[in-house]
Amino acid sequence: MSSFSRSAREKRIFFQAEDKARRCIDLVMDLPDSIIESIFIEFDAARIARQARQADENVQAFHRDLPLHGVTVSIKDMVDEQGVVTSAGAAFLRERSPACEDAKIVSQLRAAGAVPFGRTNLSEMSYTGLGINPHYGTPPNVSDPLRIPGGSSSGGAVSVGLGLCDAAIGTDTGGSVRIPAALNGLYGFKPTRASISTRGLFSLSPSFDTLGPIARSLDMCARMYAVLSGQCPAPRRIKSLDGLHVGLVASPMAVGLDTQVSVDFDRSLQAIRDAGGIIAPVSEPVLSHSATFFGTIFGYETMALIGGYLEGLRETCDPYVLDCILKSAEVTSKDVEEARSKRAEAIRAFKEMACKFDVLIAPTVPVVAPLFDDARDNPGKFGPRLSQNTSAVNWVDGCAATIPMNAHGTPGTGLMLFGQAGTDWHVLEMASLIDKVISPARLKH
C-alpha cells in the first residue's frame, strides 16, 4: 500500500467520529425548534463535537479501531454525564448540581469510541409508558405524529427513529426501552438486570432498574450490549429455526390484542412456522400476578429513593405521575415482604417453564400507540396496558428483545422474545433468526 493511500485510510478512520457527529448535528438543527426541544432536554452541539473529536484522538492514540468508534448514542436524562444536570425529566430538578462523574455505562461507551449525543426527554421521573412530558413537550411518534411515542424512554426512541443518531440508551424498569422501541417500529433490548452496571443512574427501583439500547438494527443492540456488559459476543450456534421450540405465552400476554397488533402477530407466527419453528401455546400463571406485586415492590423502593423530592413534585409534577407516586406511600413493609416472596416463587416457576423452550414470544405491547389527545386525557386507561407484557418479564428477572412486526407505513408493533436471566446472548441469537424470517413477511404488506 502506498504511503498516500495509507494516509488517506488513516484520515478516514481518525476523523470518522467528528465528521459523522457533525452530520448528525446538522440533521438535528434542520428540525423545528419545538421538535428538537421535545426530543432533547439538553443538546449542546459544541460539546458533542468535542467528544467526537476526543473519540477520534483515542483511536489515533491506540492505533486501532474501537468497537463503537463514531457511533452516536443519545443518553436518557436518567443517566449521569459529568458536568451535566440529571433531572429525570422533572422541571424542578433542573436546579440540581451537575453530575460529578459519568455513569459507568457512559464511561464504557466513551472508552469504546461512542459519542454521547444529547440528553433525551422522557416521561417525568421515568414513571409511565406513555412518553408524555408536560414540561418539555412530547416527542412525535415516528410513524404518526398524532400518536404518543411510548415511554418512558420517549426521546431516545424518537432520536433513533428519525435517524438523528445511531442508538439510544434507555432505562427499562417495567418496559421503558421496549415500549417506545415497539411503538416506533424499532429494535430494543432489555438485558438481564445484573449484567449491566447501574452506577450513576437516577434509580427508581433497584429490584427492577435495567439499562438497555434502542437502535434501528438488532446487530447494533448486540454491539451495545457487548460493550455495556463487558462481554464478548457469544458465537452463533443456531443455523435456522427448523425444529426449534417456541413458547407462545398466550395467557396473559396474547389476549385482548387490538386489530393491528393481532394481524401483525399472526403474520409473524406464520412466518416462524413456515421456517420450521414449532410453536406451542403456554400459560404461565406467575406472569399474571406481576401487575399487583410488581407495583408493590416498585412503589415501596421508589418512595424510599425519591421521597425527599415530594415537596418539589407536589408543586410542579405531572398530576398523573404525582398520583402514582403518592399511592406508593401507602405500601407497607409487610406488603413488600409478601411481594418479594411471591417474586422469588415466580422466578423459580418461570425458569422451570422457560427451559422447556428455545425462546418465548409474545407481543411487546398489546395495542398500537394511542392518540396523544386520548392518552393525555385518560392516562390511567392506557399506561398500565402499555406495560403489562414488558413488566411481566422484569417481574421474573428475565431478559428480552423487541423486533418490529409492522409493515411499512403502519403503526409500530413489536414482537418480544424473552428468556430467563443470564440467557441474553441466546435470546439475541433467537431474535436475529426470527427477525430474518418475519422481516420479508412484513415487507410484503
TAFEN-V905509 format. One record per helix or strand of 3 or more residues. SS is the DSSP state (H for helix, E for strand). FROM is the first residue (numbers start at 1). LEN is the number of residues. If there is no record, write none. Layout:
BEGIN
SS_FROM_LEN / SS_FROM_LEN
END
This chain:
BEGIN
H_3_12 / H_16_14 / H_33_7 / E_40_3 / H_45_18 / E_72_5 / H_91_5 / H_104_8 / E_115_6 / H_124_3 / H_154_8 / E_167_5 / H_178_6 / E_187_4 / H_193_3 / E_211_5 / H_218_12 / E_245_5 / H_250_4 / H_259_16 / E_278_6 / H_285_4 / H_290_27 / H_319_10 / H_333_22 / E_359_5 / H_372_6 / H_379_17 / E_399_6 / E_414_6 / H_424_20
END
